[in-house]
């Protein structure tokens, strides 16, 4: 059986994963890195983070990216990135709440402040994964989850929405309809549709406004319900006028 040729987006993602592996090969946690043996792990496990390129078992990888109290989170993140990025794309990372948790691990590492080549490698990985999630026929991680990760990792929804707007593809339209169906309840309640530590009015407003402008035609192309169209229209109405609209669905928040 001949397998279908990989799409350009998938080839880009494979190249990005290869670049992450090459860029962060040989990285280690700082020599004086430490963590609570009771809550994080053993001295032997900590020693693995100070050993370059040693494969971590899945549970140790999870505890490492989840921990919020590293002395140098950036160094720890660089140490695990080759394995972590590949595990993410393969759908092997299961956060406690949602993929926004993973994005915040990237944010804690302050990857955008890393040396230019390292920051560029992470940026291209995120963009390549997001682009592939919009058009790949089958994905291990749903596009709304990848979006949440990218938004939290970069503290912005702007570039990810720009890619979605520019991706004119039936699968990208279908992924948008799926996202609206998943997100509309939270967004109508002025909340981000993924777990966040703080209320972020800026990103809620930008995401809601973008959906109100860009989603209707794509929902129509996917045969979306009238209720979903009404939800998107309501997202474009600010303040009390939204709740007073005759098509307000009456959600309780």
GIBELQUI-V65238 format. One record per backbone hydrogen bond with DSSP energy under -1.0 kcal/mol. NH is the residue of the N-H (numbers start at 0). CO is the residue of the C=O. Records with the same first field share a line. If there is no record, write none. Layout:
NH->CO, CO
//
This chain:
10->6
11->7
12->8
13->9
14->10
15->11
16->12
17->13
18->14
19->15
20->16
21->17
22->18
23->19
26->23
28->48
32->29
39->35
40->35
45->41
46->42
50->47
53->50
60->56
61->57
62->58
63->59
64->60
65->61
66->62
75->71
76->72
77->73
78->74
79->75
80->76
83->79
84->80
85->81
86->82
87->83
88->84
89->85
90->87
91->86
100->97
102->98
103->99
104->100
105->101
106->102
107->103
108->104
109->106
112->109
113->110
118->114
119->115
120->116
121->117
122->118
123->119
124->120
125->121
126->122
127->123
128->124
129->125
130->126
131->127
132->128
133->129
135->131
145->141
146->142
147->143
148->144
149->145
150->146
151->147
152->148
153->149
154->150
155->150
160->156
161->157
162->158
163->159
164->160
165->161
167->165
168->166
172->168
173->169
174->170
175->171
176->172
177->173
178->174
179->175
180->176
181->177
182->178
183->179
186->182
187->183
189->186
190->185
203->199
204->200
205->201
206->202
207->203
208->204
209->205
210->206
211->207
212->208
213->209
214->210
218->214
219->215
220->216
222->219
223->218
228->224
229->225
230->226
231->227
232->228
233->229
234->230
235->232
236->233
241->238
243->239
247->244
//
